[in-house]
Amino acid sequence: MSLRARLPVVWLLLLLAAAILLPGRVWTTLLVGLGGLVVVAYVWARQLARSVRGRRQLRFGWVAVGDRLSEQFEITNDSWLPAFWVEVVDSANVPGYQAGVVRSVGSRQTEHWRQDAVCQRRGQFQLGPWALHTGDPFGIFRVLISYPVGDEIIIHPPIHSQLPIPLPAGQSSGRTRTRERAWQATLNAASVRDYQPHDPYNRIHWPTTARRDQLFVRQFDLDAAGDIWLVLDLAAAVQLGEGAQSTEEHAVLLAASLGAVAHQQQRGVGLAGYGRQPLLLPPGRGQGQQWKLLHSLALVNADGQASLGRALEDLSQVVRRGAAAIIITPNDDAGWLPALLHLSQRGIRCQVVLLDRVSFGGGGNPAGMQQLIRHAGFTCYLVRQGEIGHPLQEEVRRGFWEFKTTPLGKVVVVKRPDGRN
């Protein structure tokens, strides 16, 4: 508690002095009235300081750009006196998100509400610290209820569901197999299992069927392919544009989408980038690796000083033979092509995704650079500004879709029932 308005206390002292020096009914009446007001205000504020408490909870801890960040707030007043105003003061630094509101909470009541906003930028942000400001209805005393601990939230880049860029084949070392079974027939037969209705007859394993006197079918392994390295050109000197329309954000979105495709194909995926802080994520499989990849892409910044050629030279010392590398860059200077050739000579299949500098407001000849890369024997895709975008995220921004949580705790996206679409 703290004194918010000093004037009533000053008047109280002056009236006390007047009542002592100039005894009279007027001064006594004013002194008793103002003194009673201060006492009531103090008791009211004291009750609120002991009885008001707040709570906030992040509804979805895994969010990406374009998703809806949502928090559930709760203010409880256990006092027998109402809180006519309770102000939520939040220090969150999430772009476009403001949780500061003013609520009124009755005696022995709880106020619930939800605060949400669309995530506008990837990165690591903070929700909180936050505090509740309240006080007596006369504005004499202020009550501060502080919650100094904040929650960290990481907004990941969105994933393009329909990316017109296939993954390079790569090559695994030896006759390796994955640990998961394939739904379709492959070259690797792993084991046998009991026959199930609708299984194709050409998959029946007749030796086992004859030996055990019941039908068995072959169970296949997924074909193992080489690992994929996603290489981001993070040199600050070659970047163009700002915000979501920059080459940096397009490169991050491409890397996230290509990583998701590699994850669906059960291929190992790694990430390399040479910004101010070098980024090197070794290849791996599974959902855990996908989270690590998105986490790294959420925090990456194109602020490096190393050129793409230098980055490829360093990468050639790390990547194993038989892997594939996808280089994503807006650099249309042919000076890094010798490093690309050296990387290919070490048995690494290379593919280039070239960002069109002209569409991002720069100069140069991206089409000529694409032809030069293709003449060198590499696959090269040219991506222009605005060609990548998640259609579902756009509809979410316009309010056509919304996020729901199923009884099992799974977050799904459903169409809005109000017919606005």
Buried (B, 14 or more C-beta within 10 A) or exposed (E): BEEBBEEBEEBBEBBBEBBEEEEEEEBEEBBEEBBEBBEBBBEBBBBBBEBBBBEBEEBBEEBBBBBBBBBBBEBBBBBEBBBBBBEBBBBBEBEEBEBEBEBBBEEEBEBEEEBBBBBBBBBEBEBBBBBBBBBBBBEBBBBEBEBEEBBEBBBBBBBBEEBEBEBBEBBBEEEEBBEEEBEEEBEBEBEBBEBEEEBEEEBBBEEBBEEEEEBBBBBBBBBBBBBBBBBBBBBEEBBBBEEBBBBBBBBBBBBBBBBBBBBEEBBBBBBBBBBEEEBBBBBBBEEEBBEBBBBBBBBBBBEBEBBBBBBBBBBBEEBEEBBBBBBBBBBBEEEBBEBBBBBBEEBBBBBBBBBBBBBBEBEBEBEEBBEBBEEBEBBBBBBBBEEBEBEBBEBBBEEBBBBEEEEEEEBEBEEBEEEEE
